[in-house]
Structure formats: C-alpha cells, structure tokens
Amino acid sequence: MTGKLLKQMIYLMLVALVGGALTNGRAQEEQIVTGINLVSVNVMVTDRNGQYVKGLTRDQFEVFDEKVKQQIAHFSDEAGPVSVGIVSEVHNSTPAKTEAMLTALNQFTRRLGTDDDFFFMAFGKQGSVAADFVPTADQVMKHLVSVKPGGPASLYDAVYLAADRLRKGRNLKKILLIISDGEDESSRTSFKELRNRLRDFDLQIYAIGIANPSLDQRSSLGVWVYEDVTRPTGRRPFIPNTETATGRAVLAEMARVSGGASYYPESENEPELAVIFAQIALELRHQYTIGFYPSGQSSSKAWHKLRVRLNAGRNSPRLELSYRQGYRRVSR
C-alpha cells in the first residue's frame, strides 16, 4: 500500500467519525452509471421580455442526445420538490457582509416547501462548517476557529464535497447554490476534476459572485456601501485584475453548462441579495422537467451533448430555452 493511499484511507476514517449538526470533511468519491438510469433535464422557457412561458406540453419538446432523438419517458410542468445545497464563502474581515448574506439565505430557505430539503456549507481559510440549517455569522465564525484547520478551506474542494452530498438528496430536482468570489488557490481538486465531477451529477448550479475583500476597491473605505436597490444605477465595479475576472468566469461557466445562472450583486447588501434569492426561487418553480433513458443508438463516449428543441408553432413568438448542456456517462 502506497503512502498516499494510506493517508487517504486515514483521512476518510477521520471524516466518518465527525458527527453532529456541524461537521467537516470530504466524502468518498463514487461513480454513477447514467447508461441505465433516467437522465433528467430541467428546462426554463422565456419569451423575449424574459417572462416565463407556461402551458407547454410534452409533445412540443424534443430531446437529442448526441444528435440522436430520444423518447421522453418523463415530463412535468409542475413545481416539484427540490433538494438544495448551499456553499458560501466567508471572510473574517467582512462580518457584516456575512451576516447580511446569511439573513437573506434564511429568507430563501423559508420559501422552500415541506417536501424540499437543503443543507448549508460555509468555508474560509480556516476550514469549513456544514449544517442542515442556516446558522448566524457568529456561529459560523466561532466554529471555523474551533475546528481549525479541518474541512475544505477553498472553493473547488468545498463544491466537490457539497456536490457529492447533494447527489444523495431525496428529490429528483437538485440545485447547488454557490456564493463565492470564484477564486481558488489551495484546493487539492483541480478545476478540471471539479468540472468532470459536476458533470457526473444531475444538478443545476446558481452562482452569486461576491467581492474579494483584498481586491475590492471599496474595501479600502472601511465601510460597506448600502444602496436603494429599487433605483438601479446601472453601475458595476471595475474589475481591476485578472484574478477577479477569472473567478467570475469560473462561476459563470459552472452555471452555464448546468442550465443555471450567475449573478453579480452591485452592493451586496441584504435587500439586493434577497431579491436575487427570490429570483432563483421563482425560477425553480417555473421549469419543465424532461426525463429520458439514453437509447442504444447514442454515442458511448463519456460526455454526451444535449439539445432540447421546442415546437411551439409557426406563428409563435421566439422563445428562449435554458437547460444543462450535457451529461457525463460513466461505465463500470
């Protein structure tokens, strides 16, 4: 047995011993076989004004797996139950922002139905904390200090662990909500590994980009800017360096390929964040869910590209479809 493998086994044993409402660690990797399982695709349909389009039927949708048309085995236009994983980055230097974010998240989770379920994970340079509720900023900070240096302490590792936990959620529809600046310096997991892992799972990613205090131009003022979000200024903070631009690109890419969306709040105060979370909650209730069993005619390669086409009628207005771009087919 190699030293690396022995260390991994010891680490997994330690993870298994951690319990309670607040936990830290990394779950053991598993593979799924989508070749014999139902592939589910959540599709959001909007018109040119961004309004959700309801009332469409199964017969109006067509699904293609590697350009091969598939038979739709499951179709629903109802707001079914959802499992939500929340991953939030916290900075010790910005407790007010953390408190506002957690308050807005509390409002978001209160909108979930009785059949929905969620878990919360916060991470920072000290480590991570996970719970089946949204704690206060004080609880998060105290726990991160007490468990130092346990658990994922950077974005890719934290998302990797959260995605693995979310795939075990009880509901077919799964959403991963990521709140971060998108930057990563110390993860054991590379972006390529994370991307492939996320492709293994049928989940949508919604990302909210927050400012890195060390790079945010406003952080030097020592105050947090509050704005009346009912009066949009159209202003966006200047991106001063490639690190910030790369972080935003990472979040946007993860959201895009999963059929989700990315948001970049201007002032990051509680009212603005609450509006974003309300928008995400609304989108979750206005999606069509389409499922199919991949036919034997489709390609056997690992990554399968998906295409969803809508036949709304010759005289129908132009409609926009948002859905995940593909899925990863893993064989044993």
Secondary structure, DSSP 8 states (H G I E B T S, - for coil): --HHHHHHHHHHHHHHH--SSSB----------TTSS-EEEEEEEE-TTS-B-----GGGEEEEETTEEE-EEEEE-S---EEEEEEEE--TT-HHHHHHHHHHHHHHHHTS-TT-EEEEEEEETTEEEEESS---HHHHHHHHHHTTT-S--SHHHHHHHHHHHHTT-SSSEEEEEEEE----SS-SS-HHHHHHHHHHS--EEEEEE---TTT-GGGGGTS-----TTS---------SHHHHHHHHHHHHHHHHHT-EEE--SS--HHHHHHHHHHHHHHHTS-EEEEE---TTS--SSEEEEEEEE---TTS---EEE---EEE----
